[in-house]
Amino acid sequence: MIILAAASRFLPHWHNFTAVGAMGLFGAAYFNKKYWSFLVPLIALWFSDLILNNVVYGAFFEGFVWFAPFSIYVYTGFIGVVLVGLLSLKKIRPKNILIASLLASIVFFLVSNFGSFLTNPMYTKDLPGLLTAYAAGIPFFWNTLLANIVYTFLLIGVFEWVTQGSLQRVWAKA
């Protein structure tokens, strides 16, 4: 399921409308060994980054890129997404999935746009520059939020249906 979610990055999509956040929330909800909640989605994200950075965006880099400089902020934001999932998806309920999707989107937005502020020379390194970086990220936030909601419900719904034969476990106690 996580590999399929990572593959969504290669399909045509709106900016930030991928299943990346849902990978982290799904892993947090279902992996018994919680370190796998971090490792599996992060490794899937890294492998997809290798392809994207060296094939799709290769013209923007010199030589082979194992880890793009800005990626530290994306991966840190993603770790925050998994932490949100660990805290809010102890019980798989529609309300919890919705709350986790919202909180994960906010955490990722705050971390990744702070990274943009720090690394992009277009932003002045003061409070107005930080606020400008966050304002510039707002259109991407809405796509991230919608993607997290849609894909998290989809991943969890398909998993429950395949493993339980129905969605009753998730929806019965809505």
C-alpha positions as CSV (number, residue, x, y, z in Angstrom):
1,M,0.0,0.0,0.0
2,I,2.8,2.4,0.9
3,I,4.7,1.7,-2.3
4,L,1.5,2.4,-4.3
5,A,1.1,5.6,-2.4
6,A,4.7,6.7,-3.2
7,A,4.1,5.9,-6.8
8,S,1.3,8.5,-6.8
9,R,4.1,11.1,-7.0
10,F,4.8,10.0,-10.6
11,L,1.2,10.4,-11.8
12,P,0.0,13.8,-13.1
13,H,-1.4,15.7,-10.1
14,W,-2.1,19.1,-8.7
15,H,0.8,20.5,-6.7
16,N,1.1,18.6,-3.4
17,F,-1.9,16.4,-4.2
18,T,-0.2,13.0,-3.7
19,A,-0.5,10.2,-1.2
20,V,2.8,11.0,0.6
21,G,1.1,12.3,3.8
22,A,-1.3,9.4,3.8
23,M,1.7,7.0,3.6
24,G,2.9,8.3,7.0
25,L,-0.6,8.3,8.6
26,F,-1.3,4.8,7.3
27,G,2.1,3.5,8.5
28,A,1.5,5.1,11.9
29,A,-1.9,3.5,12.2
30,Y,-1.0,-0.1,11.2
31,F,2.7,-0.9,11.8
32,N,3.0,-2.8,15.1
33,K,6.7,-1.9,15.4
34,K,6.4,1.9,15.5
35,Y,9.9,2.5,14.1
36,W,8.6,0.9,10.8
37,S,6.0,3.7,10.8
38,F,8.9,6.1,10.1
39,L,11.3,3.9,8.2
40,V,9.0,2.4,5.5
41,P,7.3,5.6,4.4
42,L,10.6,7.6,4.6
43,I,12.4,5.0,2.5
44,A,9.6,5.0,-0.1
45,L,9.7,8.8,-0.1
46,W,13.5,8.7,-0.6
47,F,13.4,6.2,-3.4
48,S,10.7,8.3,-5.2
49,D,12.9,11.4,-4.6
50,L,15.8,9.6,-6.2
51,I,13.9,9.2,-9.4
52,L,12.2,12.6,-9.4
53,N,15.4,14.5,-8.6
54,N,17.6,12.6,-11.1
55,V,15.1,12.1,-13.9
56,V,12.2,14.6,-13.8
57,Y,14.1,17.5,-12.2
58,G,17.6,16.4,-13.2
59,A,18.2,19.6,-15.1
60,F,18.1,21.5,-11.9
61,F,20.9,19.6,-10.3
62,E,24.5,19.0,-11.2
63,G,25.3,15.3,-11.2
64,F,23.5,12.5,-9.4
65,V,21.5,13.6,-6.4
66,W,21.2,11.2,-3.4
67,F,19.6,13.8,-1.2
68,A,18.5,17.3,-2.3
69,P,19.4,20.1,0.1
70,F,15.8,21.1,0.8
71,S,14.8,17.5,1.5
72,I,15.8,17.7,5.1
73,Y,12.8,20.0,5.7
74,V,10.5,17.7,3.7
75,Y,11.6,14.7,5.6
76,T,11.4,16.5,9.0
77,G,7.9,17.6,8.1
78,F,7.1,14.0,7.1
79,I,8.4,12.7,10.5
80,G,6.0,15.2,12.1
81,V,3.2,13.7,10.0
82,V,4.0,10.2,11.3
83,L,4.1,11.5,14.9
84,V,0.6,13.1,14.4
85,G,-0.6,9.7,13.1
86,L,0.9,7.8,16.1
87,L,-0.9,10.2,18.5
88,S,-4.2,10.5,16.8
89,L,-4.8,7.2,15.0
90,K,-4.7,4.8,18.0
91,K,-8.3,4.0,17.1
92,I,-9.2,4.0,13.5
93,R,-12.4,6.0,13.2
94,P,-13.5,8.5,10.5
95,K,-13.3,11.4,13.0
96,N,-9.7,10.5,13.9
97,I,-8.7,10.1,10.3
98,L,-10.1,13.5,9.5
99,I,-8.3,15.1,12.5
100,A,-5.1,13.3,11.7
101,S,-5.2,14.5,8.1
102,L,-5.8,18.1,9.2
103,L,-3.1,18.1,11.9
104,A,-0.6,16.3,9.6
105,S,-1.2,18.9,6.9
106,I,-0.6,21.8,9.3
107,V,2.6,20.2,10.7
108,F,3.9,19.6,7.2
109,F,3.0,23.1,6.1
110,L,4.7,24.7,9.1
111,V,7.9,22.7,8.7
112,S,8.3,22.7,5.0
113,N,7.6,26.4,4.6
114,F,10.0,27.3,7.4
115,G,12.5,25.4,5.3
116,S,11.6,27.5,2.3
117,F,12.1,30.6,4.4
118,L,15.6,29.4,5.6
119,T,16.9,28.2,2.2
120,N,15.2,30.4,-0.4
121,P,17.1,33.7,-1.0
122,M,13.9,35.3,-2.2
123,Y,12.7,35.5,1.5
124,T,14.3,38.1,3.7
125,K,15.6,36.6,6.9
126,D,13.2,38.4,9.3
127,L,9.6,38.1,10.5
128,P,8.1,39.6,7.3
129,G,10.2,37.2,5.2
130,L,8.9,34.2,7.3
131,L,5.3,35.4,7.0
132,T,5.8,35.8,3.2
133,A,7.1,32.2,3.0
134,Y,4.0,31.0,4.9
135,A,1.7,33.1,2.7
136,A,3.3,31.7,-0.4
137,G,2.6,28.2,0.8
138,I,-1.1,28.6,1.5
139,P,-2.3,27.5,-2.0
140,F,-0.2,24.3,-1.6
141,F,-1.6,23.7,1.8
142,W,-5.1,23.2,0.5
143,N,-4.0,20.6,-1.9
144,T,-2.0,18.8,0.8
145,L,-5.0,18.9,3.1
146,L,-7.3,17.5,0.5
147,A,-4.8,14.8,-0.6
148,N,-4.2,13.8,3.0
149,I,-8.0,13.4,3.6
150,V,-8.7,11.6,0.3
151,Y,-5.7,9.3,0.3
152,T,-5.8,8.5,4.0
153,F,-9.4,7.5,3.8
154,L,-8.6,5.5,0.6
155,L,-5.6,3.7,2.0
156,I,-7.2,2.8,5.3
157,G,-10.5,1.9,3.6
158,V,-8.9,-0.4,1.1
159,F,-6.7,-2.0,3.8
160,E,-9.7,-2.6,6.1
161,W,-11.8,-3.9,3.2
162,V,-9.0,-6.3,2.1
163,T,-8.1,-7.5,5.5
164,Q,-11.5,-7.6,7.2
165,G,-13.8,-8.1,4.2
166,S,-15.6,-4.9,5.0
167,L,-15.3,-1.4,6.3
168,Q,-17.5,-2.3,9.3
169,R,-14.6,-2.0,11.8
170,V,-13.9,1.6,10.8
171,W,-17.4,2.9,10.2
172,A,-19.3,1.0,12.9
173,K,-18.1,3.2,15.7
174,A,-18.1,6.4,13.7
